[in-house]
Amino acid sequence: GSHPQLQDTAPRIVEHPADVLVSKGEPATLSCKAEGRPAPVVEWYKDGERVETDREDPRSHRTLLPGGSLFFLRILHGRRGKPDEGVYVCVARNYLGEATSRNASLEVAGE
């Protein structure tokens, strides 16, 4: 049946991302750690839009780390495009529900 197992738990965020200020071209990490059983799937959203990582696009400069953190190989930032700047949240889901982290803003220094 589809009864929840007794040991299974809905996700909860145990480590929230913090605001980061990073220089253009430098690496950055937004931390996120979630617990739950079964282990939750973590997705990131920036300004409400899902963030694509190298799981969807092998050429992406963003990597979802095994624990759920979002790692930027280098921050992309140009006059025309600021693809990495914005407000991020981490969402952890399993079949029992979902948990959303606090908002964390990523700002690029030296503009």
Kinemage of the C-alpha trace (Angstrom):
@kinemage 1
@onewidth
@group {chain A} dominant
@subgroup {mainchain}
@vectorlist {calphas} color= white
{ca gly a 1} P 0.000 0.000 0.000
{ca ser a 2} L 0.931 3.643 0.045
{ca his a 3} L 0.904 4.054 3.813
{ca pro a 4} L 3.824 6.096 5.097
{ca gln a 5} L 6.338 3.891 6.804
{ca leu a 6} L 6.644 4.645 10.501
{ca gln a 7} L 10.286 5.644 10.215
{ca asp a 8} L 9.709 7.911 7.233
{ca thr a 9} L 9.751 11.639 7.880
{ca ala a 10} L 8.936 14.700 5.822
{ca pro a 11} L 11.940 16.794 4.821
{ca arg a 12} L 13.260 19.537 7.025
{ca ile a 13} L 16.031 21.979 6.263
{ca val a 14} L 18.846 21.583 8.784
{ca glu a 15} L 21.254 24.030 7.181
{ca his a 16} L 19.924 27.147 5.502
{ca pro a 17} L 21.792 29.124 2.863
{ca ala a 18} L 23.303 32.442 3.922
{ca asp a 19} L 23.580 35.624 1.884
{ca val a 20} L 26.805 35.740 -0.107
{ca leu a 21} L 28.730 38.560 -1.655
{ca val a 22} L 31.090 37.263 -4.290
{ca ser a 23} L 33.412 38.708 -6.899
{ca lys a 24} L 32.726 38.144 -10.563
{ca gly a 25} L 34.541 35.081 -11.869
{ca glu a 26} L 35.041 33.624 -8.394
{ca pro a 27} L 33.496 30.393 -7.123
{ca ala a 28} L 30.652 30.515 -4.635
{ca thr a 29} L 28.589 28.072 -2.619
{ca leu a 30} L 25.058 28.405 -1.313
{ca ser a 31} L 24.690 25.888 1.494
{ca cys a 32} L 21.634 23.773 1.990
{ca lys a 33} L 21.221 20.568 3.896
{ca ala a 34} L 17.974 18.697 4.321
{ca glu a 35} L 17.015 15.651 6.308
{ca gly a 36} L 14.168 13.270 5.772
{ca arg a 37} L 13.363 9.678 5.001
{ca pro a 38} L 13.485 8.779 2.234
{ca ala a 39} L 16.325 11.214 1.583
{ca pro a 40} L 14.768 14.309 0.047
{ca val a 41} L 15.475 15.549 -3.442
{ca val a 42} L 16.819 19.104 -3.366
{ca glu a 43} L 16.079 21.727 -5.977
{ca trp a 44} L 17.086 25.356 -6.066
{ca tyr a 45} L 15.015 28.304 -7.196
{ca lys a 46} L 16.284 31.772 -8.048
{ca asp a 47} L 13.759 34.599 -8.021
{ca gly a 48} L 11.083 31.923 -8.247
{ca glu a 49} L 12.557 30.100 -11.258
{ca arg a 50} L 14.101 26.677 -11.029
{ca val a 51} L 17.885 26.756 -11.257
{ca glu a 52} L 19.375 24.467 -13.871
{ca thr a 53} L 22.494 22.657 -12.737
{ca asp a 54} L 24.911 20.345 -14.473
{ca arg a 55} L 22.394 17.548 -13.895
{ca glu a 56} L 20.164 19.051 -16.571
{ca asp a 57} L 22.865 20.746 -18.595
{ca pro a 58} L 26.356 19.219 -18.516
{ca arg a 59} L 27.841 22.564 -19.572
{ca ser a 60} L 26.283 24.420 -16.663
{ca his a 61} L 28.637 26.270 -14.323
{ca arg a 62} L 26.339 25.369 -11.421
{ca thr a 63} L 26.634 22.045 -9.629
{ca leu a 64} L 24.295 20.473 -7.126
{ca leu a 65} L 26.572 19.008 -4.456
{ca pro a 66} L 25.672 15.648 -2.877
{ca gly a 67} L 24.466 17.260 0.349
{ca gly a 68} L 22.176 19.678 -1.470
{ca ser a 69} L 24.364 22.789 -1.612
{ca leu a 70} L 24.594 24.763 -4.831
{ca phe a 71} L 28.136 25.351 -6.070
{ca phe a 72} L 29.040 27.950 -8.690
{ca leu a 73} L 32.259 27.186 -10.524
{ca arg a 74} L 32.584 30.877 -11.243
{ca ile a 75} L 30.086 33.670 -10.942
{ca leu a 76} L 28.936 34.885 -14.342
{ca his a 77} L 28.263 38.584 -14.483
{ca gly a 78} L 28.371 40.942 -17.389
{ca arg a 79} L 26.987 44.288 -18.395
{ca arg a 80} L 24.089 42.659 -20.157
{ca gly a 81} L 23.509 39.551 -18.138
{ca lys a 82} L 23.593 38.881 -14.422
{ca pro a 83} L 22.556 35.254 -14.489
{ca asp a 84} L 23.710 34.412 -10.984
{ca glu a 85} L 22.633 37.447 -9.013
{ca gly a 86} L 19.342 37.108 -7.203
{ca val a 87} L 17.457 35.571 -4.336
{ca tyr a 88} L 17.773 31.817 -3.926
{ca val a 89} L 15.812 29.248 -1.974
{ca cys a 90} L 16.442 25.574 -1.572
{ca val a 91} L 13.452 23.206 -1.638
{ca ala a 92} L 13.697 19.641 -0.348
{ca arg a 93} L 10.978 17.141 -1.244
{ca asn a 94} L 10.016 13.572 -0.614
{ca tyr a 95} L 6.682 11.796 -0.816
{ca leu a 96} L 5.657 13.079 2.604
{ca gly a 97} L 6.025 16.731 1.770
{ca glu a 98} L 8.463 19.530 1.161
{ca ala a 99} L 10.495 22.062 3.079
{ca thr a 100} L 11.733 25.426 1.867
{ca ser a 101} L 14.817 27.170 3.170
{ca arg a 102} L 15.163 30.804 4.082
{ca asn a 103} L 15.888 33.187 1.232
{ca ala a 104} L 19.539 33.843 0.523
{ca ser a 105} L 20.693 36.608 -1.773
{ca leu a 106} L 23.713 36.273 -3.971
{ca glu a 107} L 25.265 39.608 -4.812
{ca val a 108} L 28.205 40.283 -7.066
{ca ala a 109} L 30.772 42.705 -5.691
{ca gly a 110} L 32.723 45.346 -7.495
{ca glu a 111} L 30.133 46.642 -9.898
